[in-house]
Amino acid sequence: MTAGEQTGQAARLFAHARRALGTKAEAREFMTSPHPELDGRTPIEAASTDSGTRRVEQILNSLENGLAI
């Protein structure tokens, strides 16, 4: 994945996090905090791979649907 692709994915995930969580501040906190479902990595770190990006999207989809993570 190129640096440009990573930047684009990070921006897309941040927008998804903002929709799921409601505010820019909450999205930023989510994207930069270690998450147990990501083996302690931050969503930004996990998004460096396609499989990590898919996992972050799954977490955000669960949050959007009111499921506990």
Secondary structure, DSSP 8 states (H G I E B T S, - for coil): --HHHHHHHHHHHHHHHHHHHSSHHHHHHHHHS--GGGTT--HHHHTTSHHHHHHHHHHHHHHHTT---
